[in-house]
Amino acid sequence: MVTGPTKEVVSIRRKRPSAGSSYQWRGMLSVLVGAIGGWYLGLVAYRWALAVVLNQRASGGDLRALGLWISVGLAVTLLVVYLPLIGWLHSHFGKAPVRCVVGLLCGALIAPVPASVVMIGWGGGISTLWSAEARLMWVWTGIGGALIVAAGALYPRRSADDRE
């Protein structure tokens, strides 16, 4: 029997990113893509509803101004309403398709919140929330909010097994 120094086997394993950063970035990216896609589809639906329902056309300047204000309204409600809703969906629904469908419905039902932020920002009162312009904004924010929440709910969060 040969005696001598023993060699230890060193295991070289690649460590995972710290604190689940890849999961966080993917989730934020999906919300960002949902926000941009929802904003654009909301614009298309707004222009269609304006032309078909009210038989009017909006100028380029009006659309740019309204698009900016809709972006502000969606950004404010993203932090206050949509992100907590996405967290709630992740904690109550296990399967991604169910979270996505419920997220679409909840995001669309919350449409008056960003529209009211815009209307109050314009200096309107409670009565302006029921005007024709506000209802058209509900179309835009409804589609935008639905896609934001659905995109955020679609991507899975880290499981307990991934946390080391």
N, CA, C and O atoms as a DFTB+ gen file, in Angstrom:
656 C
 N C O
     1  1       0.850      -1.170       0.000
     2  2       0.000       0.000       0.000
     3  2       0.896       1.233       0.000
     4  3       1.854       1.329       0.767
     5  1       0.568       2.147      -0.857
     6  2       1.353       3.357      -0.989
     7  2       0.773       4.413      -0.063
     8  3      -0.428       4.682      -0.084
     9  1       1.600       4.983       0.713
    10  2       1.142       6.062       1.576
    11  2       1.766       7.353       1.093
    12  3       2.929       7.389       0.691
    13  1       1.031       8.336       1.134
    14  2       1.523       9.628       0.696
    15  2       0.405      10.662       0.824
    16  3      -0.680      10.379       1.331
    17  1       0.702      11.835       0.361
    18  2      -0.326      12.872       0.467
    19  2      -1.538      12.512      -0.386
    20  3      -1.416      12.049      -1.520
    21  1      -2.663      12.734       0.178
    22  2      -3.907      12.454      -0.561
    23  2      -4.285      13.668      -1.383
    24  3      -4.076      14.816      -0.992
    25  1      -4.825      13.377      -2.491
    26  2      -5.275      14.464      -3.360
    27  2      -6.780      14.633      -3.182
    28  3      -7.554      13.679      -3.264
    29  1      -7.145      15.826      -2.947
    30  2      -8.567      16.109      -2.817
    31  2      -9.126      16.430      -4.192
    32  3      -8.492      17.098      -5.009
    33  1     -10.305      15.944      -4.413
    34  2     -10.974      16.234      -5.663
    35  2     -11.697      17.561      -5.494
    36  3     -12.554      17.720      -4.625
    37  1     -11.340      18.480      -6.321
    38  2     -11.937      19.809      -6.249
    39  2     -13.047      19.883      -7.283
    40  3     -12.835      19.648      -8.473
    41  1     -14.181      20.199      -6.819
    42  2     -15.326      20.327      -7.710
    43  2     -15.418      21.761      -8.207
    44  3     -15.536      22.706      -7.427
    45  1     -15.362      21.891      -9.482
    46  2     -15.493      23.220     -10.085
    47  2     -16.900      23.319     -10.652
    48  3     -17.229      22.721     -11.677
    49  1     -17.690      24.070      -9.976
    50  2     -19.063      24.280     -10.425
    51  2     -19.266      25.746     -10.684
    52  3     -18.780      26.610      -9.954
    53  1     -19.981      25.998     -11.723
    54  2     -20.299      27.383     -12.053
    55  2     -21.407      27.865     -11.138
    56  3     -22.448      27.221     -11.010
    57  1     -21.175      28.992     -10.510
    58  2     -22.186      29.536      -9.608
    59  2     -23.257      30.260     -10.388
    60  3     -23.006      30.844     -11.442
    61  1     -24.442      30.206      -9.851
    62  2     -25.560      30.918     -10.465
    63  2     -25.427      32.409     -10.206
    64  3     -24.719      32.816      -9.285
    65  1     -26.094      33.223     -11.002
    66  2     -26.058      34.669     -10.748
    67  2     -26.595      34.979      -9.357
    68  3     -27.518      34.328      -8.869
    69  1     -26.016      35.954      -8.753
    70  2     -26.406      36.288      -7.387
    71  2     -27.792      36.890      -7.329
    72  3     -28.181      37.696      -8.175
    73  1     -28.521      36.484      -6.322
    74  2     -29.848      37.042      -5.992
    75  2     -30.838      36.942      -7.140
    76  3     -31.760      37.752      -7.237
    77  1     -30.656      35.963      -8.003
    78  2     -31.649      35.754      -9.046
    79  2     -31.748      36.897     -10.027
    80  3     -32.840      37.208     -10.503
    81  1     -30.638      37.527     -10.339
    82  2     -30.689      38.708     -11.184
    83  2     -31.235      38.397     -12.571
    84  3     -31.917      39.236     -13.159
    85  1     -30.950      37.204     -13.114
    86  2     -31.459      36.893     -14.447
    87  2     -32.976      36.788     -14.429
    88  3     -33.634      37.178     -15.393
    89  1     -33.541      36.265     -13.341
    90  2     -34.995      36.193     -13.240
    91  2     -35.606      37.591     -13.169
    92  3     -36.625      37.871     -13.800
    93  1     -34.968      38.456     -12.393
    94  2     -35.496      39.807     -12.256
    95  2     -35.436      40.548     -13.582
    96  3     -36.387      41.236     -13.952
    97  1     -34.320      40.414     -14.303
    98  2     -34.193      41.116     -15.582
    99  2     -35.175      40.594     -16.610
   100  3     -35.753      41.371     -17.370
   101  1     -35.367      39.293     -16.639
   102  2     -36.323      38.730     -17.594
   103  2     -37.739      39.174     -17.278
   104  3     -38.514      39.480     -18.184
   105  1     -38.079      39.211     -16.001
   106  2     -39.406      39.673     -15.622
   107  2     -39.629      41.135     -15.962
   108  3     -40.690      41.512     -16.459
   109  1     -38.603      41.972     -15.688
   110  2     -38.724      43.391     -16.015
   111  2     -38.776      43.605     -17.520
   112  3     -39.490      44.483     -18.003
   113  1     -38.019      42.803     -18.258
   114  2     -38.037      42.925     -19.712
   115  2     -39.402      42.540     -20.274
   116  3     -39.889      43.170     -21.213
   117  1     -40.017      41.509     -19.702
   118  2     -41.348      41.124     -20.191
   119  2     -42.376      42.208     -19.886
   120  3     -43.264      42.455     -20.702
   121  1     -42.276      42.856     -18.734
   122  2     -43.188      43.961     -18.421
   123  2     -42.945      45.132     -19.370
   124  3     -43.895      45.770     -19.823
   125  1     -41.683      45.415     -19.671
   126  2     -41.360      46.505     -20.597
   127  2     -41.895      46.218     -21.996
   128  3     -42.472      47.101     -22.631
   129  1     -41.710      45.005     -22.475
   130  2     -42.234      44.639     -23.792
   131  2     -43.758      44.706     -23.791
   132  3     -44.360      45.169     -24.760
   133  1     -44.383      44.249     -22.712
   134  2     -45.841      44.347     -22.599
   135  2     -46.309      45.789     -22.582
   136  3     -47.348      46.113     -23.158
   137  1     -45.551      46.662     -21.924
   138  2     -45.923      48.080     -21.856
   139  2     -45.814      48.743     -23.228
   140  3     -46.704      49.491     -23.632
   141  1     -44.735      48.472     -23.934
   142  2     -44.568      49.087     -25.264
   143  2     -45.601      48.541     -26.245
   144  3     -46.220      49.299     -26.991
   145  1     -45.784      47.223     -26.240
   146  2     -46.783      46.627     -27.122
   147  2     -48.191      47.063     -26.781
   148  3     -48.995      47.333     -27.673
   149  1     -48.497      47.136     -25.484
   150  2     -49.820      47.586     -25.061
   151  2     -50.081      49.039     -25.397
   152  3     -51.196      49.414     -25.761
   153  1     -49.037      49.859     -25.271
   154  2     -49.180      51.272     -25.612
   155  2     -49.491      51.421     -27.095
   156  3     -50.385      52.177     -27.474
   157  1     -48.751      50.700     -27.931
   158  2     -48.962      50.814     -29.371
   159  2     -50.321      50.244     -29.783
   160  3     -51.033      50.874     -30.566
   161  1     -50.693      49.078     -29.279
   162  2     -52.003      48.514     -29.615
   163  2     -53.137      49.383     -29.078
   164  3     -54.193      49.490     -29.701
   165  1     -52.913      49.999     -27.927
   166  2     -53.898      50.933     -27.400
   167  2     -54.060      52.150     -28.292
   168  3     -55.172      52.643     -28.480
   169  1     -52.951      52.637     -28.846
   170  2     -53.016      53.751     -29.792
   171  2     -53.829      53.375     -31.024
   172  3     -54.663      54.155     -31.484
   173  1     -53.589      52.197     -31.550
   174  2     -54.336      51.738     -32.725
   175  2     -55.823      51.629     -32.396
   176  3     -56.667      52.066     -33.178
   177  1     -56.144      51.049     -31.241
   178  2     -57.549      50.909     -30.839
   179  2     -58.186      52.274     -30.577
   180  3     -59.359      52.479     -30.889
   181  1     -57.426      53.201     -30.010
   182  2     -57.933      54.554     -29.763
   183  2     -58.287      55.238     -31.076
   184  3     -59.364      55.819     -31.213
   185  1     -57.374      55.166     -32.039
   186  2     -57.631      55.805     -33.330
   187  2     -58.820      55.160     -34.035
   188  3     -59.623      55.850     -34.662
   189  1     -58.931      53.825     -33.930
   190  2     -60.067      53.134     -34.534
   191  2     -61.369      53.554     -33.864
   192  3     -62.348      53.857     -34.546
   193  1     -61.386      53.574     -32.531
   194  2     -62.602      53.959     -31.812
   195  2     -62.967      55.411     -32.089
   196  3     -64.148      55.737     -32.208
   197  1     -61.994      56.268     -32.192
   198  2     -62.257      57.674     -32.495
   199  2     -62.881      57.808     -33.880
   200  3     -63.822      58.581     -34.064
   201  1     -62.367      57.066     -34.851
   202  2     -62.889      57.158     -36.214
   203  2     -64.251      56.494     -36.357
   204  3     -65.133      57.041     -37.019
   205  1     -64.439      55.341     -35.757
   206  2     -65.684      54.589     -35.948
   207  2     -66.797      55.086     -35.036
   208  3     -67.922      55.294     -35.489
   209  1     -66.497      55.276     -33.772
   210  2     -67.549      55.634     -32.809
   211  2     -67.902      57.114     -32.893
   212  3     -69.080      57.465     -32.964
   213  1     -66.901      57.982     -32.884
   214  2     -67.170      59.422     -32.875
   215  2     -67.063      60.070     -34.251
   216  3     -67.367      61.253     -34.404
   217  1     -66.631      59.304     -35.254
   218  2     -66.490      59.807     -36.611
   219  2     -65.596      61.049     -36.657
   220  3     -65.922      62.037     -37.315
   221  1     -64.479      60.986     -35.957
   222  2     -63.515      62.085     -35.904
   223  2     -62.119      61.554     -36.164
   224  3     -61.871      60.350     -36.101
   225  1     -61.219      62.468     -36.456
   226  2     -59.802      62.138     -36.622
   227  2     -58.996      63.030     -35.691
   228  3     -59.356      64.180     -35.442
   229  1     -57.910      62.483     -35.187
   230  2     -57.027      63.256     -34.316
   231  2     -55.804      63.692     -35.110
   232  3     -55.299      62.953     -35.955
   233  1     -55.340      64.895     -34.827
   234  2     -54.130      65.377     -35.491
   235  2     -52.906      64.714     -34.866
   236  3     -52.987      64.118     -33.792
   237  1     -51.781      64.827     -35.550
   238  2     -50.544      64.247     -35.040
   239  2     -50.110      64.842     -33.723
   240  3     -49.614      64.132     -32.848
   241  1     -50.295      66.157     -33.573
   242  2     -49.932      66.819     -32.322
   243  2     -50.803      66.362     -31.165
   244  3     -50.315      66.174     -30.051
   245  1     -52.092      66.183     -31.427
   246  2     -52.985      65.695     -30.376
   247  2     -52.611      64.281     -29.943
   248  3     -52.613      63.964     -28.754
   249  1     -52.292      63.439     -30.918
   250  2     -51.912      62.066     -30.581
   251  2     -50.598      62.009     -29.818
   252  3     -50.451      61.200     -28.902
   253  1     -49.636      62.859     -30.185
   254  2     -48.363      62.890     -29.450
   255  2     -48.576      63.355     -28.010
   256  3     -48.023      62.777     -27.075
   257  1     -49.379      64.400     -27.841
   258  2     -49.629      64.910     -26.490
   259  2     -50.377      63.874     -25.652
   260  3     -50.027      63.631     -24.497
   261  1     -51.392      63.275     -26.232
   262  2     -52.148      62.268     -25.490
   263  2     -51.289      61.039     -25.214
   264  3     -51.381      60.444     -24.140
   265  1     -50.458      60.658     -26.176
   266  2     -49.565      59.523     -25.963
   267  2     -48.593      59.759     -24.825
   268  3     -48.306      58.844     -24.054
   269  1     -48.087      60.971     -24.712
   270  2     -47.201      61.308     -23.606
   271  2     -47.943      61.209     -22.279
   272  3     -47.432      60.626     -21.323
   273  1     -49.143      61.774     -22.216
   274  2     -49.909      61.737     -20.969
   275  2     -50.357      60.322     -20.613
   276  3     -50.392      59.965     -19.435
   277  1     -50.696      59.519     -21.609
   278  2     -51.043      58.125     -21.333
   279  2     -49.820      57.394     -20.781
   280  3     -49.943      56.568     -19.877
   281  1     -48.649      57.697     -21.321
   282  2     -47.419      57.081     -20.806
   283  2     -47.177      57.462     -19.356
   284  3     -46.774      56.623     -18.550
   285  1     -47.419      58.720     -19.019
   286  2     -47.263      59.161     -17.628
   287  2     -48.267      58.440     -16.734
   288  3     -47.908      57.960     -15.658
   289  1     -49.508      58.361     -17.169
   290  2     -50.535      57.669     -16.377
   291  2     -50.218      56.201     -16.178
   292  3     -50.384      55.671     -15.080
   293  1     -49.758      55.532     -17.241
   294  2     -49.405      54.121     -17.114
   295  2     -48.171      53.933     -16.237
   296  3     -48.094      52.959     -15.488
   297  1     -47.209      54.843     -16.315
   298  2     -46.001      54.728     -15.489
   299  2     -46.320      54.903     -14.009
   300  3     -45.790      54.179     -13.166
   301  1     -47.187      55.864     -13.697
   302  2     -47.560      56.076     -12.293
   303  2     -48.313      54.862     -11.754
   304  3     -48.030      54.387     -10.654
   305  1     -49.265      54.366     -12.529
   306  2     -50.046      53.227     -12.049
   307  2     -49.269      51.920     -12.136
   308  3     -49.639      50.949     -11.476
   309  1     -48.204      51.867     -12.932
   310  2     -47.380      50.663     -12.973
   311  2     -46.797      50.390     -11.592
   312  3     -46.837      49.259     -11.105
   313  1     -46.260      51.421     -10.969
   314  2     -45.639      51.244      -9.659
   315  2     -46.657      51.018      -8.550
   316  3     -46.410      50.253      -7.618
   317  1     -47.789      51.677      -8.653
   318  2     -48.756      51.651      -7.556
   319  2     -49.772      50.520      -7.688
   320  3     -50.197      49.953      -6.682
   321  1     -50.165      50.186      -8.915
   322  2     -51.251      49.228      -9.106
   323  2     -50.793      47.954      -9.816
   324  3     -51.040      46.851      -9.328
   325  1     -50.131      48.098     -10.958
   326  2     -49.860      46.936     -11.791
   327  2     -48.829      45.984     -11.187
   328  3     -49.047      44.773     -11.214
   329  1     -47.725      46.476     -10.649
   330  2     -46.720      45.587     -10.066
   331  2     -47.242      44.834      -8.843
   332  3     -46.973      43.639      -8.722
   333  1     -47.983      45.483      -7.920
   334  2     -48.584      44.686      -6.837
   335  2     -49.593      43.657      -7.348
   336  3     -49.713      42.570      -6.782
   337  1     -50.314      43.996      -8.408
   338  2     -51.255      43.032      -8.983
   339  2     -50.515      41.839      -9.575
   340  3     -50.965      40.703      -9.430
   341  1     -49.395      42.079     -10.233
   342  2     -48.593      40.984     -10.785
   343  2     -48.082      40.092      -9.656
   344  3     -48.095      38.867      -9.777
   345  1     -47.634      40.701      -8.564
   346  2     -47.192      39.918      -7.410
   347  2     -48.315      39.091      -6.815
   348  3     -48.104      37.942      -6.426
   349  1     -49.513      39.669      -6.743
   350  2     -50.672      38.940      -6.236
   351  2     -51.012      37.766      -7.134
   352  3     -51.332      36.682      -6.646
   353  1     -50.947      37.970      -8.438
   354  2     -51.226      36.878      -9.373
   355  2     -50.228      35.737      -9.205
   356  3     -50.607      34.567      -9.255
   357  1     -48.950      36.075      -9.003
   358  2     -47.937      35.037      -8.813
   359  2     -48.159      34.265      -7.520
   360  3     -47.866      33.071      -7.458
   361  1     -48.669      34.919      -6.497
   362  2     -48.854      34.223      -5.225
   363  2     -50.151      33.407      -5.168
   364  3     -50.268      32.491      -4.355
   365  1     -51.118      33.732      -6.022
   366  2     -52.403      33.032      -5.950
   367  2     -52.661      32.050      -7.086
   368  3     -53.521      31.180      -6.947
   369  1     -51.964      32.155      -8.181
   370  2     -52.189      31.271      -9.319
   371  2     -50.873      30.625      -9.708
   372  3     -49.888      31.316      -9.968
   373  1     -50.856      29.294      -9.748
   374  2     -49.627      28.578     -10.011
   375  2     -49.270      28.455     -11.475
   376  3     -48.092      28.515     -11.827
   377  1     -50.247      28.286     -12.327
   378  2     -49.963      28.030     -13.733
   379  2     -49.933      29.328     -14.531
   380  3     -50.770      30.212     -14.347
   381  1     -48.950      29.418     -15.421
   382  2     -48.758      30.639     -16.196
   383  2     -49.939      30.976     -17.105
   384  3     -50.294      32.152     -17.181
   385  1     -50.571      30.030     -17.798
   386  2     -51.716      30.410     -18.641
   387  2     -52.879      30.995     -17.839
   388  3     -53.554      31.918     -18.293
   389  1     -53.104      30.450     -16.649
   390  2     -54.180      30.981     -15.801
   391  2     -53.831      32.391     -15.343
   392  3     -54.677      33.284     -15.373
   393  1     -52.571      32.595     -14.914
   394  2     -52.129      33.934     -14.510
   395  2     -52.263      34.922     -15.653
   396  3     -52.650      36.072     -15.447
   397  1     -51.943      34.471     -16.863
   398  2     -51.999      35.359     -18.022
   399  2     -53.431      35.787     -18.328
   400  3     -53.687      36.965     -18.577
   401  1     -54.360      34.840     -18.310
   402  2     -55.765      35.172     -18.606
   403  2     -56.357      36.056     -17.522
   404  3     -57.033      37.040     -17.822
   405  1     -56.110      35.711     -16.264
   406  2     -56.606      36.541     -15.164
   407  2     -55.930      37.914     -15.197
   408  3     -56.563      38.925     -14.894
   409  1     -54.657      37.950     -15.562
   410  2     -53.947      39.222     -15.687
   411  2     -54.519      40.099     -16.784
   412  3     -54.628      41.313     -16.612
   413  1     -54.890      39.497     -17.919
   414  2     -55.530      40.269     -18.990
   415  2     -56.831      40.902     -18.507
   416  3     -57.094      42.079     -18.753
   417  1     -57.637      40.104     -17.818
   418  2     -58.925      40.620     -17.336
   419  2     -58.741      41.697     -16.265
   420  3     -59.378      42.748     -16.326
   421  1     -57.876      41.442     -15.290
   422  2     -57.664      42.426     -14.220
   423  2     -57.038      43.706     -14.755
   424  3     -57.430      44.802     -14.354
   425  1     -56.067      43.578     -15.658
   426  2     -55.433      44.759     -16.242
   427  2     -56.411      45.608     -17.032
   428  3     -56.334      46.837     -17.013
   429  1     -57.338      44.947     -17.732
   430  2     -58.347      45.696     -18.493
   431  2     -59.369      46.354     -17.573
   432  3     -59.851      47.450     -17.858
   433  1     -59.698      45.689     -16.476
   434  2     -60.687      46.262     -15.551
   435  2     -60.133      47.450     -14.770
   436  3     -60.900      48.268     -14.262
   437  1     -58.825      47.551     -14.671
   438  2     -58.218      48.661     -13.947
   439  2     -57.992      49.862     -14.866
   440  3     -57.371      50.841     -14.452
   441  1     -58.479      49.807     -16.087
   442  2     -58.264      50.871     -17.078
   443  2     -58.643      52.273     -16.598
   444  3     -57.946      53.223     -16.955
   445  1     -59.706      52.459     -15.809
   446  2     -60.009      53.829     -15.368
   447  2     -58.955      54.465     -14.467
   448  3     -58.922      55.689     -14.341
   449  1     -58.093      53.665     -13.839
   450  2     -57.111      54.245     -12.920
   451  2     -56.088      55.119     -13.662
   452  3     -55.937      56.285     -13.297
   453  1     -55.376      54.616     -14.689
   454  2     -54.445      55.521     -15.375
   455  2     -55.159      56.632     -16.136
   456  3     -54.627      57.735     -16.264
   457  1     -56.362      56.352     -16.643
   458  2     -57.119      57.414     -17.325
   459  2     -57.498      58.515     -16.344
   460  3     -57.480      59.692     -16.703
   461  1     -57.840      58.152     -15.114
   462  2     -58.183      59.184     -14.129
   463  2     -56.947      59.965     -13.700
   464  3     -57.047      61.152     -13.389
   465  1     -55.787      59.320     -13.677
   466  2     -54.551      60.051     -13.385
   467  2     -54.322      61.113     -14.451
   468  3     -53.936      62.240     -14.140
   469  1     -54.559      60.751     -15.705
   470  2     -54.393      61.707     -16.800
   471  2     -55.424      62.824     -16.695
   472  3     -55.074      63.996     -16.834
   473  1     -56.669      62.490     -16.457
   474  2     -57.722      63.506     -16.389
   475  2     -57.509      64.450     -15.208
   476  3     -57.732      65.654     -15.334
   477  1     -57.084      63.926     -14.073
   478  2     -56.804      64.786     -12.920
   479  2     -55.560      65.632     -13.202
   480  3     -55.485      66.787     -12.784
   481  1     -54.591      65.060     -13.908
   482  2     -53.408      65.826     -14.303
   483  2     -53.751      66.975     -15.228
   484  3     -53.074      68.003     -15.216
   485  1     -54.784      66.817     -16.024
   486  2     -55.242      67.892     -16.907
   487  2     -56.065      68.931     -16.161
   488  3     -56.419      69.963     -16.731
   489  1     -56.372      68.678     -14.908
   490  2     -57.125      69.639     -14.119
   491  2     -58.611      69.373     -14.087
   492  3     -59.391      70.235     -13.680
   493  1     -59.009      68.195     -14.509
   494  2     -60.432      67.858     -14.502
   495  2     -60.875      67.322     -13.153
   496  3     -60.052      66.929     -12.326
   497  1     -62.142      67.310     -12.947
   498  2     -62.697      66.783     -11.717
   499  2     -63.254      65.385     -11.928
   500  3     -62.951      64.725     -12.922
   501  1     -64.059      64.949     -10.994
   502  2     -64.660      63.623     -11.067
   503  2     -65.614      63.518     -12.255
   504  3     -65.722      62.454     -12.865
   505  1     -66.297      64.593     -12.585
   506  2     -67.266      64.546     -13.691
   507  2     -66.592      64.308     -15.041
   508  3     -67.224      63.785     -15.959
   509  1     -65.323      64.682     -15.176
   510  2     -64.638      64.475     -16.454
   511  2     -64.284      63.013     -16.695
   512  3     -63.954      62.636     -17.819
   513  1     -64.349      62.181     -15.650
   514  2     -64.025      60.773     -15.818
   515  2     -65.077      60.017     -16.611
   516  3     -64.833      58.887     -17.031
   517  1     -66.245      60.619     -16.824
   518  2     -67.313      59.968     -17.581
   519  2     -67.521      60.607     -18.949
   520  3     -68.506      60.307     -19.624
   521  1     -66.618      61.476     -19.367
   522  2     -66.759      62.130     -20.668
   523  2     -66.369      61.159     -21.787
   524  3     -65.808      60.094     -21.531
   525  1     -66.669      61.538     -23.009
   526  2     -66.336      60.702     -24.160
   527  2     -64.828      60.563     -24.321
   528  3     -64.336      59.498     -24.693
   529  1     -64.093      61.640     -24.041
   530  2     -62.638      61.569     -24.141
   531  2     -62.054      60.584     -23.134
   532  3     -61.127      59.835     -23.443
   533  1     -62.613      60.597     -21.925
   534  2     -62.121      59.676     -20.899
   535  2     -62.417      58.231     -21.283
   536  3     -61.590      57.349     -21.052
   537  1     -63.575      57.984     -21.861
   538  2     -63.906      56.618     -22.288
   539  2     -62.972      56.150     -23.405
   540  3     -62.608      54.976     -23.469
   541  1     -62.593      57.071     -24.275
   542  2     -61.619      56.702     -25.301
   543  2     -60.261      56.392     -24.675
   544  3     -59.549      55.498     -25.132
   545  1     -59.909      57.135     -23.629
   546  2     -58.660      56.828     -22.929
   547  2     -58.747      55.482     -22.216
   548  3     -57.737      54.796     -22.062
   549  1     -59.944      55.100     -21.782
   550  2     -60.113      53.785     -21.161
   551  2     -59.770      52.680     -22.147
   552  3     -59.220      51.648     -21.763
   553  1     -60.095      52.893     -23.420
   554  2     -59.741      51.903     -24.435
   555  2     -58.224      51.753     -24.491
   556  3     -57.697      50.642     -24.456
   557  1     -57.536      52.881     -24.577
   558  2     -56.076      52.868     -24.682
   559  2     -55.443      52.270     -23.426
   560  3     -54.599      51.379     -23.526
   561  1     -55.838      52.748     -22.254
   562  2     -55.231      52.269     -21.013
   563  2     -55.684      50.850     -20.672
   564  3     -54.957      50.108     -20.012
   565  1     -56.867      50.478     -21.114
   566  2     -57.326      49.112     -20.885
   567  2     -56.475      48.096     -21.614
   568  3     -56.079      47.079     -21.045
   569  1     -56.196      48.374     -22.874
   570  2     -55.342      47.468     -23.646
   571  2     -53.914      47.502     -23.108
   572  3     -53.275      46.460     -22.958
   573  1     -53.420      48.698     -22.821
   574  2     -52.063      48.811     -22.284
   575  2     -51.911      48.096     -20.951
   576  3     -50.953      47.351     -20.746
   577  1     -52.850      48.323     -20.051
   578  2     -52.786      47.685     -18.737
   579  2     -52.943      46.177     -18.805
   580  3     -52.276      45.442     -18.076
   581  1     -53.824      45.717     -19.678
   582  2     -54.024      44.273     -19.818
   583  2     -52.749      43.585     -20.285
   584  3     -52.392      42.522     -19.777
   585  1     -52.064      44.183     -21.245
   586  2     -50.838      43.559     -21.742
   587  2     -49.678      43.695     -20.758
   588  3     -48.821      42.814     -20.698
   589  1     -49.636      44.774     -19.993
   590  2     -48.592      44.912     -18.968
   591  2     -48.730      43.814     -17.918
   592  3     -47.756      43.142     -17.579
   593  1     -49.938      43.640     -17.411
   594  2     -50.153      42.651     -16.351
   595  2     -49.990      41.234     -16.894
   596  3     -49.405      40.381     -16.225
   597  1     -50.497      40.973     -18.092
   598  2     -50.362      39.631     -18.662
   599  2     -48.899      39.286     -18.919
   600  3     -48.474      38.161     -18.659
   601  1     -48.126      40.247     -19.426
   602  2     -46.707      39.982     -19.674
   603  2     -45.946      39.760     -18.375
   604  3     -45.070      38.898     -18.307
   605  1     -46.273      40.526     -17.351
   606  2     -45.613      40.331     -16.066
   607  2     -46.015      39.035     -15.394
   608  3     -45.209      38.424     -14.693
   609  1     -47.243      38.610     -15.597
   610  2     -47.717      37.374     -14.978
   611  2     -47.282      36.145     -15.754
   612  3     -47.265      35.041     -15.208
   613  1     -46.933      36.320     -17.006
   614  2     -46.568      35.178     -17.838
   615  2     -45.214      34.613     -17.461
   616  3     -45.032      33.396     -17.451
   617  1     -44.259      35.480     -17.151
   618  2     -42.927      35.001     -16.844
   619  2     -42.872      34.475     -15.410
   620  3     -43.319      35.162     -14.491
   621  1     -42.327      33.259     -15.197
   622  2     -42.330      32.682     -13.853
   623  2     -41.344      33.361     -12.925
   624  3     -40.294      33.843     -13.352
   625  1     -41.696      33.392     -11.656
   626  2     -40.769      33.867     -10.638
   627  2     -39.852      32.730     -10.244
   628  3     -40.055      31.580     -10.636
   629  1     -38.851      33.064      -9.471
   630  2     -37.937      32.033      -8.987
   631  2     -38.657      31.114      -8.031
   632  3     -39.450      31.566      -7.205
   633  1     -38.389      29.839      -8.135
   634  2     -38.953      28.880      -7.181
   635  2     -38.014      28.748      -5.990
   636  3     -36.895      29.261      -6.006
   637  1     -38.477      28.064      -4.974
   638  2     -37.659      27.895      -3.763
   639  2     -36.435      27.046      -4.060
   640  3     -35.411      27.196      -3.394
   641  1     -36.516      26.142      -5.060
   642  2     -35.391      25.300      -5.396
   643  2     -34.263      26.081      -6.044
   644  3     -33.102      25.687      -5.937
   645  1     -34.583      27.188      -6.717
   646  2     -33.559      27.984      -7.381
   647  2     -32.812      28.881      -6.424
   648  3     -31.744      29.386      -6.767
   649  1     -33.338      29.093      -5.242
   650  2     -32.700      29.983      -4.276
   651  2     -31.698      29.190      -3.454
   652  3     -32.069      28.266      -2.729
   653  1     -30.449      29.547      -3.567
   654  2     -29.433      28.837      -2.775
   655  2     -28.619      29.808      -1.982
   656  3     -27.714      29.403      -1.252
